[in-house]
């Protein structure tokens, strides 16, 4: 059972039991993962658990009856469930809690019912109901109950199955037997029950001598054994899946009657088997049931030959009732087993793999009875032939030919082209799926390998290659599982090898991944410098004003002017303008299946138009079959990482531009340079923060994780391993880059916003100074300057510097610039401390040790240590209170 399945089941159980508080589902899941062990069902453990539950039950007979009913239907996991319930009965504390919980649930449901329903009262009658009226009422109620429990008519079931098949395979309609096959009951070989009971015989058999009674009954029994009513023995009508019963003349001698009653079960078995064969031979019930009925028909021919031989002896006067009982006894056991199997398949509505499971279990249950086991083995081998033919085509060629929906693997109509279009498309997981109830119990352990084998071959086939396993041999059912397990293993190994070699060598999967790494993980530094220089002005525009073809042309130019020109797959890189900024996109993804999902999805879109920079992302063209690995979900994860780092690189460039513009201030002698020093120090702290974050993401997260994935891909044995390693690489990068934690993500986005606002403020101030300088600097230059012109120019520069210094001092005093810088400083420091504090908590509590590196880098000289320790003490004091 997968971890996700355990998580779902635990949550469902907690919800049903109304359990609140504690460690929640996670605590129980950890315990289950640590202490679970495989349960091996044995006959002894199942029997002892059944006895224990029967003793515990208030109505043991009803419990045992229900158990046998479910057992006859071959319900899976019945014995493990009974074993679990028996263990729960031993735990008094759990029992007490369950009883209390059941009581509360019944009371709440009773209250709900009383408030939502209207109470009715029976009208008072002046007279009591007579016995005759009571009997009539009882009969009517009995008829209603019988009709409600009666199974659907066979023609209705056939039509339902036929419609289901035709809906799934409209181009291959199900063949249908002509109506006369079902309309002529004399063709079925079973008893024809007339609506009117036969008249009384001319001479009652009880009045005849004992020898004559015996001869008459021998003749009647020979008729009854082949499905024809006798003179003194007649068959009762059957309803649904009931066993056939018979009426014997009441005047018959008791000794003879006793012997007749011993023989009649064979006739009942014959009737059950015949009805089963005639019903399940229809195309609607599938090839496995058809093969089973064909095998049963062969055995029934031997039975009819025996009855014919007995008739021959009877005509010669050599067959007495005792001899008939003697000759029929060896056949009785065979007929009983066949009838039991027929009833179980019918009751369980088994088809395909479930029929084979039932036959396999019966074969093993008859261990010790060699004749019964041999009979069941014969039936299982015969019934498994069509199923194994489908299996062979699947594991040897990757083709499913399952016209009656019997095989364990089901095909769904999905288009592989949608892998590049839909984020939620799960082609690899949903194109072919396992249907649990169709898995034969003897193939349960190999189900996943069978699914994977066919999927691998199918991918290669869809690429235009005809593949066939060189070790293909006929798969036959045997009690020695190793025989067909070895065949499946060989086919699996071949399919894994073929697809892996196809993707790695011919389709160059690793080279493709390296190409994606160059662009999405910003591996090519010179390319990004060129690209950001070329597109800087274009990306500043609102996203609606950007012309995508112009961006594509600039991208092409940057690719050709950098080392990325050597990449053979560079032409697959495309521009994509997203509808949301990266933070909104990440929060939407993180909110999936949470309480915040609805609020985030229904939130009003922001009125602020996105800039090209906020909406910008790369996209990549990936064709089949590489799109199995580099699908839309994987590309979206790459895009998230790229947009995050691209925005960090943009903020770094803004801060570097501020650093360049600040160089102009060195030529001015300002009277109050304090706020300049504070602004320069804050800029340097911001630059240090952004650069260290980028270094951490690129060199301490992505690069090591990439090398781990590359090494793992070299040792991968199948495509599922490749998928797992690639997905693990992306998940680890997203997690370690703080993109999967909404709390850290919000703090980081606020820090980036403060940095951007600070750079905008400083650039506006620098721009105003430049404008003032241009207005002060006047003069023209006609010819080479003279000595007097040199002196005038020097004096003009001195006065300009003086006036600019005075202007700057006046500007900062009038506009409160020092207060603005101080506010930026306090906001940045507060958010950075909050981020470091949260990182220390996650690195300690959640064992996210890689995040400690950020703390060491940003607090390399212990500048924030004291304040962080103070925050930790305050947090512990609050928790203690």
Helices and strands as residue ranges (DSSP letters): H 3-16, H 24-35, H 43-56, H 60-72, H 78-90, H 92-116, H 131-149, H 154-168, H 179-183, G 185-187, G 205-207, H 210-224, E 233-235, E 246-248, H 254-280, G 283-285, H 286-315, H 321-347, H 353-365, H 370-397, E 409-411, G 416-420, H 427-430, E 432-434, G 436-438, G 441-446, H 447-462, H 482-501, I 502-506, H 509-520, H 525-539, G 543-545, H 548-560, G 563-566, G 570-572, E 573-577, H 582-590, H 597-601, H 612-615, E 616-620, G 626-628, H 632-662, G 663-667, H 674-695, I 696-702, H 703-715, H 719-736, H 742-776, H 787-814, H 817-845, G 849-851, H 852-858, H 865-880
